[in-house]
């Protein structure tokens, strides 16, 4: 048996596998690509995502789903949110085996088709007990994790036993994990900050200054918190902690952030960006989040600005529309 089985072999999956191996645990990654599996197993390199990282012998990769599913009782899910339905279909064949396993999701997206976060899909679609599901959230760029740059993340579950399984094996001197029982708060915070990071990328790409960035960040944060609390029933203090505010500050201003980069590119009318090879969870999540907000009557002018640009609107014209809306809103509130 292997200590941990990770579905996925991207940057985050590799970083999590590396941490586990540093702590003395065996890891099996699942990938569909023969060349990637061969590179990991024979050259000790993830040539596609972390070519400079020397992987410990404890990290192996397989293309065989039957081998992967029986490798461990502890599963970590590290794939794009849009791939979750297909993953569930694969798992339904093994439904009796997966129910007794412990699950950790590091996915920071919401599936647009099912309109659910990853943990809810595991619980509702695969009938896994919520006691067996945990989520990881917070500032955690994969490349910084493997370079042992200090960070603190939230690990959330309804079960302290499940938290302990993953906490005790992942935590290091530099990767500190804080337990929480607010699963949806930890998870939806990681979803919402992606949308905000696109907004800041757009503002910076349009050439506006620090003042503009400051008020857009603040207004956007207000929108995201209201969505998190009113729609998803997240705890306010969870959102004001690492999952939303902390990770938003991390990704909105970093050139490592794909969501920020999407904003920068779209601000220059560079829109032909393949979603499969350049995954931006915010780009994928925004429509369902915007739709849920409208259904609940929540005003989201900054999110609407981002959505309009991603849908093809001229970035500068879209900003002027946002600016007009915000000024009119302030005028109404000042009319006392």
C-alpha positions as a Markdown table, in Angstrom:
| # | Residue | x | y | z |
|---|---|---|---|---|
| 1 | Unk | 0.0 | 0.0 | 0.0 |
| 2 | Unk | 1.0 | 3.6 | -0.7 |
| 3 | Unk | 0.4 | 6.2 | 2.0 |
| 4 | Unk | -1.3 | 8.8 | -0.3 |
| 5 | Unk | -2.8 | 8.7 | -3.7 |
| 6 | Unk | -3.0 | 12.0 | -5.6 |
| 7 | Unk | -5.4 | 12.4 | -8.6 |
| 8 | Unk | -3.5 | 14.8 | -10.8 |
| 9 | Unk | 0.1 | 15.5 | -11.7 |
| 10 | Unk | 0.1 | 19.3 | -12.2 |
| 11 | Unk | 2.1 | 21.8 | -10.2 |
| 12 | Unk | 0.0 | 21.6 | -7.1 |
| 13 | Unk | -0.3 | 17.8 | -7.1 |
| 14 | Unk | 3.5 | 17.7 | -7.5 |
| 15 | Unk | 4.1 | 20.1 | -4.6 |
| 16 | Unk | 1.8 | 18.2 | -2.3 |
| 17 | Unk | 3.4 | 14.9 | -3.2 |
| 18 | Unk | 6.8 | 16.5 | -2.6 |
| 19 | Unk | 5.7 | 17.7 | 0.9 |
| 20 | Unk | 4.4 | 14.2 | 1.8 |
| 21 | Unk | 7.6 | 12.6 | 0.6 |
| 22 | Unk | 9.7 | 15.0 | 2.6 |
| 23 | Unk | 7.7 | 13.9 | 5.7 |
| 24 | Unk | 8.6 | 10.3 | 4.9 |
| 25 | Unk | 5.4 | 9.2 | 3.1 |
| 26 | Unk | 5.0 | 7.3 | -0.1 |
| 27 | Unk | 2.9 | 8.9 | -2.8 |
| 28 | Unk | 1.3 | 7.8 | -6.1 |
| 29 | Unk | 0.3 | 10.4 | -8.7 |
| 30 | Unk | -2.3 | 9.6 | -11.4 |
| 31 | Unk | -1.7 | 11.0 | -14.9 |
| 32 | Unk | -3.1 | 10.0 | -18.3 |
| 33 | Unk | 0.1 | 10.9 | -20.1 |
| 34 | Unk | 2.7 | 8.2 | -20.6 |
| 35 | Unk | 5.6 | 10.6 | -21.1 |
| 36 | Unk | 4.9 | 12.4 | -17.9 |
| 37 | Unk | 4.6 | 9.2 | -15.9 |
| 38 | Unk | 7.8 | 8.0 | -17.4 |
| 39 | Unk | 9.6 | 11.3 | -16.6 |
| 40 | Unk | 8.4 | 11.2 | -12.9 |
| 41 | Unk | 9.3 | 7.5 | -12.4 |
| 42 | Unk | 12.6 | 7.3 | -14.3 |
| 43 | Unk | 14.1 | 10.8 | -14.3 |
| 44 | Unk | 12.5 | 12.0 | -11.0 |
| 45 | Unk | 11.2 | 15.1 | -12.7 |
| 46 | Unk | 7.8 | 16.5 | -13.6 |
| 47 | Unk | 9.0 | 17.8 | -16.9 |
| 48 | Unk | 5.8 | 19.6 | -17.7 |
| 49 | Unk | 5.2 | 21.5 | -14.5 |
| 50 | Unk | 8.2 | 21.5 | -12.2 |
| 51 | Unk | 11.2 | 20.5 | -14.4 |
| 52 | Unk | 13.8 | 21.8 | -11.9 |
| 53 | Unk | 12.5 | 19.9 | -8.9 |
| 54 | Unk | 14.2 | 16.6 | -8.0 |
| 55 | Unk | 11.4 | 14.3 | -6.8 |
| 56 | Unk | 12.2 | 11.9 | -4.0 |
| 57 | Unk | 12.0 | 8.2 | -4.7 |
| 58 | Unk | 8.8 | 8.0 | -2.5 |
| 59 | Unk | 6.9 | 9.8 | -5.3 |
| 60 | Unk | 5.7 | 7.6 | -8.2 |
| 61 | Unk | 3.2 | 8.0 | -11.0 |
| 62 | Unk | 0.8 | 5.7 | -12.8 |
| 63 | Unk | -1.5 | 5.7 | -15.7 |
| 64 | Unk | -3.5 | 2.8 | -14.4 |
| 65 | Unk | -6.6 | 3.9 | -12.6 |
| 66 | Unk | -7.2 | 0.5 | -11.1 |
| 67 | Unk | -3.7 | 0.6 | -9.6 |
| 68 | Unk | -4.2 | 4.2 | -8.3 |
| 69 | Unk | -7.6 | 3.6 | -6.7 |
| 70 | Unk | -6.3 | 0.7 | -4.7 |
| 71 | Unk | -3.0 | 2.2 | -3.8 |
| 72 | Unk | -4.1 | 4.1 | -0.6 |
| 73 | Unk | -6.9 | 4.9 | 1.8 |
| 74 | Unk | -6.0 | 8.6 | 1.7 |
| 75 | Unk | -6.8 | 10.4 | -1.5 |
| 76 | Unk | -5.9 | 14.0 | -2.6 |
| 77 | Unk | -7.8 | 15.6 | -5.4 |
| 78 | Unk | -5.7 | 18.1 | -7.4 |
| 79 | Unk | -7.3 | 18.8 | -10.8 |
| 80 | Unk | -9.2 | 21.7 | -12.4 |
| 81 | Unk | -12.8 | 22.1 | -11.2 |
| 82 | Unk | -14.1 | 21.6 | -14.7 |
| 83 | Unk | -12.7 | 18.0 | -14.7 |
| 84 | Unk | -14.6 | 17.0 | -11.5 |
| 85 | Unk | -17.7 | 15.5 | -13.3 |
| 86 | Unk | -15.5 | 13.3 | -15.4 |
| 87 | Unk | -13.6 | 12.3 | -12.3 |
| 88 | Unk | -16.9 | 11.3 | -10.6 |
| 89 | Unk | -17.9 | 9.2 | -13.5 |
| 90 | Unk | -14.6 | 7.3 | -13.3 |
| 91 | Unk | -15.0 | 6.9 | -9.5 |
| 92 | Unk | -18.6 | 5.6 | -9.7 |
| 93 | Unk | -17.3 | 2.3 | -11.0 |
| 94 | Unk | -15.3 | 2.0 | -7.7 |
| 95 | Unk | -18.1 | 3.4 | -5.5 |
| 96 | Unk | -17.8 | 0.7 | -2.8 |
| 97 | Unk | -14.0 | 1.3 | -2.5 |
| 98 | Unk | -14.0 | 5.1 | -2.4 |
| 99 | Unk | -16.7 | 5.5 | 0.4 |
| 100 | Unk | -14.3 | 4.3 | 3.1 |
| 101 | Unk | -11.4 | 6.5 | 2.0 |
| 102 | Unk | -10.3 | 9.8 | 3.4 |
| 103 | Unk | -10.4 | 12.7 | 0.9 |
| 104 | Unk | -8.6 | 16.1 | 0.7 |
| 105 | Unk | -9.4 | 18.6 | -2.0 |
| 106 | Unk | -6.9 | 21.3 | -3.0 |
| 107 | Unk | -9.2 | 22.4 | -5.9 |
| 108 | Unk | -10.0 | 26.2 | -5.9 |
| 109 | Unk | -12.9 | 26.3 | -8.2 |
| 110 | Unk | -16.6 | 25.6 | -8.5 |
| 111 | Unk | -17.9 | 23.3 | -11.2 |
| 112 | Unk | -20.1 | 25.4 | -13.5 |
| 113 | Unk | -22.1 | 22.5 | -14.8 |
| 114 | Unk | -23.1 | 21.2 | -11.3 |
| 115 | Unk | -22.9 | 24.6 | -9.6 |
| 116 | Unk | -21.2 | 23.0 | -6.6 |
| 117 | Unk | -17.8 | 23.1 | -5.0 |
| 118 | Unk | -15.5 | 20.0 | -5.0 |
| 119 | Unk | -16.3 | 18.9 | -1.5 |
| 120 | Unk | -20.1 | 19.0 | -2.2 |
| 121 | Unk | -19.7 | 17.0 | -5.4 |
| 122 | Unk | -17.7 | 14.3 | -3.5 |
| 123 | Unk | -20.4 | 14.2 | -0.8 |
| 124 | Unk | -23.5 | 14.5 | -3.0 |
| 125 | Unk | -22.4 | 12.8 | -6.2 |
| 126 | Unk | -20.2 | 10.0 | -4.9 |
| 127 | Unk | -22.0 | 9.6 | -1.6 |
| 128 | Unk | -18.9 | 10.1 | 0.5 |
| 129 | Unk | -19.5 | 11.0 | 4.2 |
| 130 | Unk | -18.8 | 14.6 | 4.9 |
| 131 | Unk | -16.8 | 13.3 | 7.9 |
| 132 | Unk | -14.3 | 11.8 | 5.4 |
| 133 | Unk | -13.8 | 15.0 | 3.4 |
| 134 | Unk | -11.3 | 17.8 | 4.0 |
| 135 | Unk | -10.3 | 20.9 | 2.0 |
| 136 | Unk | -7.0 | 22.9 | 1.9 |
| 137 | Unk | -7.1 | 26.6 | 1.3 |
| 138 | Unk | -5.0 | 29.7 | 1.6 |
| 139 | Unk | -1.9 | 31.3 | 0.0 |
| 140 | Unk | -0.1 | 28.3 | -1.5 |
| 141 | Unk | 1.6 | 28.8 | -4.9 |
| 142 | Unk | 3.1 | 25.4 | -5.6 |
| 143 | Unk | 6.5 | 26.7 | -6.6 |
| 144 | Unk | 6.8 | 28.5 | -3.2 |
| 145 | Unk | 5.8 | 25.4 | -1.3 |
| 146 | Unk | 8.6 | 23.3 | -2.8 |
| 147 | Unk | 11.1 | 26.1 | -2.2 |
| 148 | Unk | 10.0 | 26.0 | 1.5 |
| 149 | Unk | 8.9 | 29.6 | 1.6 |
| 150 | Unk | 6.8 | 30.0 | 4.8 |
| 151 | Unk | 3.1 | 30.0 | 4.6 |
| 152 | Unk | 0.0 | 29.2 | 6.6 |
| 153 | Unk | -3.0 | 27.4 | 5.2 |
| 154 | Unk | -6.4 | 26.4 | 6.4 |
| 155 | Unk | -7.3 | 22.7 | 6.5 |
| 156 | Unk | -11.1 | 22.3 | 7.1 |
| 157 | Unk | -13.3 | 19.3 | 7.7 |
| 158 | Unk | -16.3 | 18.3 | 9.8 |
| 159 | Unk | -14.1 | 15.6 | 11.4 |
| 160 | Unk | -11.1 | 16.4 | 13.5 |
| 161 | Unk | -9.8 | 12.8 | 12.7 |
| 162 | Unk | -9.8 | 13.6 | 9.0 |
| 163 | Unk | -8.1 | 16.9 | 9.6 |
| 164 | Unk | -5.4 | 15.1 | 11.7 |
| 165 | Unk | -4.7 | 12.5 | 9.0 |
| 166 | Unk | -3.8 | 15.1 | 6.4 |
| 167 | Unk | -2.4 | 17.8 | 8.8 |
| 168 | Unk | 0.1 | 15.4 | 10.5 |
| 169 | Unk | 1.5 | 14.2 | 7.1 |
| 170 | Unk | 1.6 | 17.6 | 5.2 |
| 171 | Unk | 2.7 | 20.1 | 7.9 |
| 172 | Unk | 6.3 | 21.1 | 7.9 |
| 173 | Unk | 8.3 | 23.8 | 9.6 |
| 174 | Unk | 7.5 | 26.1 | 6.7 |
| 175 | Unk | 4.0 | 24.8 | 5.7 |
| 176 | Unk | 1.8 | 25.4 | 8.7 |
| 177 | Unk | -1.8 | 24.2 | 8.7 |
| 178 | Unk | -4.6 | 25.7 | 10.8 |
| 179 | Unk | -7.6 | 23.5 | 11.5 |
| 180 | Unk | -11.2 | 24.7 | 10.9 |
| 181 | Unk | -14.7 | 23.2 | 10.8 |
| 182 | Unk | -15.9 | 25.8 | 8.2 |
| 183 | Unk | -15.5 | 23.6 | 5.1 |
| 184 | Unk | -17.6 | 25.8 | 2.8 |
| 185 | Unk | -15.9 | 29.0 | 4.0 |
| 186 | Unk | -12.4 | 27.6 | 3.4 |
| 187 | Unk | -13.5 | 26.2 | 0.0 |
| 188 | Unk | -15.5 | 29.1 | -1.4 |
| 189 | Unk | -12.9 | 31.6 | -0.3 |
| 190 | Unk | -10.5 | 30.0 | -2.6 |
| 191 | Unk | -13.0 | 30.1 | -5.4 |
| 192 | Unk | -14.0 | 33.8 | -5.0 |
| 193 | Unk | -10.5 | 35.2 | -4.7 |
| 194 | Unk | -9.8 | 34.0 | -8.3 |
| 195 | Unk | -12.4 | 36.3 | -9.6 |
| 196 | Unk | -11.1 | 39.2 | -7.7 |
| 197 | Unk | -7.6 | 38.5 | -9.0 |
| 198 | Unk | -8.8 | 38.8 | -12.5 |
| 199 | Unk | -10.3 | 42.2 | -11.6 |
| 200 | Unk | -7.0 | 43.5 | -10.3 |
| 201 | Unk | -5.2 | 42.2 | -13.4 |
| 202 | Unk | -7.6 | 44.1 | -15.6 |
| 203 | Unk | -7.2 | 47.3 | -13.6 |
| 204 | Unk | -3.4 | 47.1 | -13.7 |
| 205 | Unk | -3.4 | 46.1 | -17.3 |
| 206 | Unk | -5.5 | 49.2 | -18.2 |
| 207 | Unk | -2.8 | 51.4 | -16.6 |
| 208 | Unk | -4.7 | 52.8 | -13.7 |
| 209 | Unk | -2.8 | 53.7 | -10.6 |
| 210 | Unk | -2.6 | 52.6 | -7.0 |
| 211 | Unk | -5.6 | 54.6 | -5.9 |
| 212 | Unk | -7.8 | 52.8 | -8.5 |
| 213 | Unk | -6.4 | 49.4 | -7.6 |
| 214 | Unk | -7.1 | 50.2 | -3.9 |
| 215 | Unk | -10.7 | 51.0 | -4.2 |
| 216 | Unk | -11.4 | 48.2 | -6.7 |
| 217 | Unk | -9.8 | 45.7 | -4.3 |
| 218 | Unk | -12.0 | 47.0 | -1.5 |
| 219 | Unk | -15.3 | 47.1 | -3.5 |
| 220 | Unk | -14.5 | 43.6 | -4.9 |
| 221 | Unk | -13.8 | 42.2 | -1.5 |
| 222 | Unk | -17.1 | 43.5 | -0.2 |
| 223 | Unk | -18.9 | 41.7 | -3.1 |
| 224 | Unk | -17.1 | 38.5 | -2.5 |
| 225 | Unk | -17.7 | 38.5 | 1.2 |
| 226 | Unk | -21.5 | 39.1 | 0.7 |
| 227 | Unk | -21.7 | 36.3 | -1.8 |
| 228 | Unk | -19.7 | 33.9 | 0.5 |
| 229 | Unk | -21.9 | 34.7 | 3.6 |
| 230 | Unk | -25.3 | 35.1 | 2.0 |
| 231 | Unk | -25.2 | 32.4 | -0.7 |
| 232 | Unk | -22.8 | 29.8 | 0.6 |
| 233 | Unk | -23.3 | 30.4 | 4.4 |
| 234 | Unk | -19.6 | 30.8 | 5.0 |
| 235 | Unk | -18.5 | 32.2 | 8.3 |
| 236 | Unk | -17.4 | 35.9 | 8.0 |
| 237 | Unk | -14.2 | 35.3 | 9.9 |
| 238 | Unk | -13.2 | 32.5 | 7.7 |
| 239 | Unk | -13.5 | 34.7 | 4.6 |
| 240 | Unk | -11.5 | 37.5 | 6.4 |
| 241 | Unk | -8.8 | 35.0 | 7.1 |
| 242 | Unk | -6.5 | 33.1 | 4.8 |
| 243 | Unk | -9.0 | 31.4 | 2.4 |
| 244 | Unk | -10.4 | 34.6 | 0.9 |
| 245 | Unk | -8.6 | 37.8 | 2.1 |
| 246 | Unk | -5.2 | 36.2 | 2.5 |
| 247 | Unk | -5.2 | 34.3 | -0.8 |
| 248 | Unk | -6.8 | 37.3 | -2.6 |
| 249 | Unk | -3.8 | 39.5 | -1.5 |
| 250 | Unk | -1.5 | 36.7 | -2.5 |
| 251 | Unk | -2.8 | 36.2 | -6.0 |
| 252 | Unk | -4.1 | 39.6 | -7.0 |
| 253 | Unk | -0.7 | 41.1 | -7.1 |
| 254 | Unk | 1.5 | 38.2 | -8.1 |
| 255 | Unk | 2.8 | 37.4 | -11.6 |
| 256 | Unk | 2.6 | 33.7 | -10.6 |
| 257 | Unk | -1.2 | 34.0 | -10.6 |
| 258 | Unk | -2.9 | 32.7 | -13.7 |
| 259 | Unk | -6.0 | 34.6 | -12.8 |
| 260 | Unk | -4.2 | 37.9 | -12.5 |
| 261 | Unk | -2.4 | 37.1 | -15.8 |
| 262 | Unk | -5.8 | 36.5 | -17.5 |
| 263 | Unk | -6.9 | 40.0 | -16.4 |
| 264 | Unk | -3.7 | 41.5 | -17.7 |
| 265 | Unk | -4.1 | 39.8 | -21.1 |
| 266 | Unk | -7.8 | 40.6 | -21.5 |
| 267 | Unk | -7.0 | 44.3 | -20.6 |
| 268 | Unk | -4.9 | 44.3 | -23.8 |
| 269 | Unk | -7.6 | 42.6 | -25.8 |
| 270 | Unk | -5.6 | 39.4 | -25.9 |
| 271 | Unk | -8.4 | 36.9 | -25.6 |
| 272 | Unk | -7.5 | 33.8 | -27.6 |
| 273 | Unk | -6.1 | 32.0 | -24.6 |
| 274 | Unk | -6.8 | 28.2 | -24.6 |
| 275 | Unk | -8.5 | 27.2 | -21.4 |
| 276 | Unk | -7.1 | 23.7 | -21.5 |
| 277 | Unk | -3.4 | 24.6 | -21.5 |
| 278 | Unk | -3.8 | 27.8 | -19.3 |
| 279 | Unk | -6.3 | 27.0 | -16.6 |
| 280 | Unk | -7.8 | 30.0 | -14.8 |
| 281 | Unk | -10.3 | 28.9 | -12.3 |
| 282 | Unk | -11.7 | 32.4 | -12.0 |
| 283 | Unk | -12.4 | 32.6 | -15.7 |
| 284 | Unk | -14.3 | 29.3 | -15.4 |
| 285 | Unk | -16.2 | 30.1 | -12.2 |
| 286 | Unk | -17.4 | 33.6 | -12.7 |
| 287 | Unk | -20.5 | 32.9 | -14.7 |
| 288 | Unk | -22.0 | 30.5 | -12.1 |
| 289 | Unk | -21.0 | 32.9 | -9.2 |
| 290 | Unk | -22.5 | 35.9 | -11.0 |
| 291 | Unk | -25.7 | 33.9 | -11.8 |
| 292 | Unk | -26.1 | 32.8 | -8.1 |
| 293 | Unk | -25.6 | 36.4 | -7.0 |
| 294 | Unk | -28.3 | 37.7 | -9.3 |
| 295 | Unk | -30.7 | 35.1 | -8.1 |
| 296 | Unk | -30.2 | 36.3 | -4.6 |
| 297 | Unk | -30.4 | 40.0 | -5.5 |
| 298 | Unk | -26.8 | 40.8 | -4.6 |
| 299 | Unk | -25.3 | 43.8 | -6.4 |
| 300 | Unk | -21.9 | 42.9 | -8.0 |
| 301 | Unk | -20.7 | 45.8 | -10.2 |
| 302 | Unk | -17.0 | 44.8 | -10.0 |
| 303 | Unk | -17.8 | 41.2 | -10.9 |
| 304 | Unk | -20.1 | 42.4 | -13.7 |
| 305 | Unk | -17.2 | 44.4 | -15.1 |
| 306 | Unk | -14.9 | 41.4 | -15.1 |
| 307 | Unk | -17.6 | 39.1 | -16.6 |
| 308 | Unk | -18.4 | 41.6 | -19.4 |
| 309 | Unk | -14.7 | 41.9 | -20.4 |
| 310 | Unk | -14.3 | 38.1 | -20.3 |
| 311 | Unk | -17.4 | 37.9 | -22.6 |
| 312 | Unk | -15.8 | 40.2 | -25.2 |
| 313 | Unk | -16.6 | 43.8 | -24.0 |
| 314 | Unk | -14.0 | 46.5 | -24.6 |
| 315 | Unk | -12.0 | 46.6 | -21.3 |
| 316 | Unk | -11.8 | 50.4 | -21.1 |
| 317 | Unk | -15.4 | 50.9 | -22.0 |
| 318 | Unk | -16.4 | 48.3 | -19.4 |
| 319 | Unk | -14.4 | 50.1 | -16.8 |
| 320 | Unk | -16.1 | 53.4 | -17.6 |
| 321 | Unk | -19.5 | 51.7 | -17.2 |
| 322 | Unk | -18.4 | 50.3 | -13.8 |
| 323 | Unk | -17.1 | 53.8 | -12.8 |
| 324 | Unk | -20.5 | 55.3 | -13.7 |
| 325 | Unk | -22.4 | 52.7 | -11.7 |
| 326 | Unk | -20.2 | 53.2 | -8.6 |
| 327 | Unk | -20.6 | 57.0 | -8.7 |
| 328 | Unk | -24.3 | 56.8 | -9.1 |
| 329 | Unk | -24.5 | 54.4 | -6.2 |
| 330 | Unk | -22.5 | 56.8 | -4.0 |
| 331 | Unk | -24.7 | 59.7 | -5.1 |
| 332 | Unk | -27.9 | 57.8 | -4.0 |
| 333 | Unk | -26.4 | 56.9 | -0.7 |
| 334 | Unk | -25.3 | 60.5 | -0.1 |
| 335 | Unk | -28.7 | 61.9 | -0.9 |
| 336 | Unk | -29.8 | 62.4 | 2.7 |
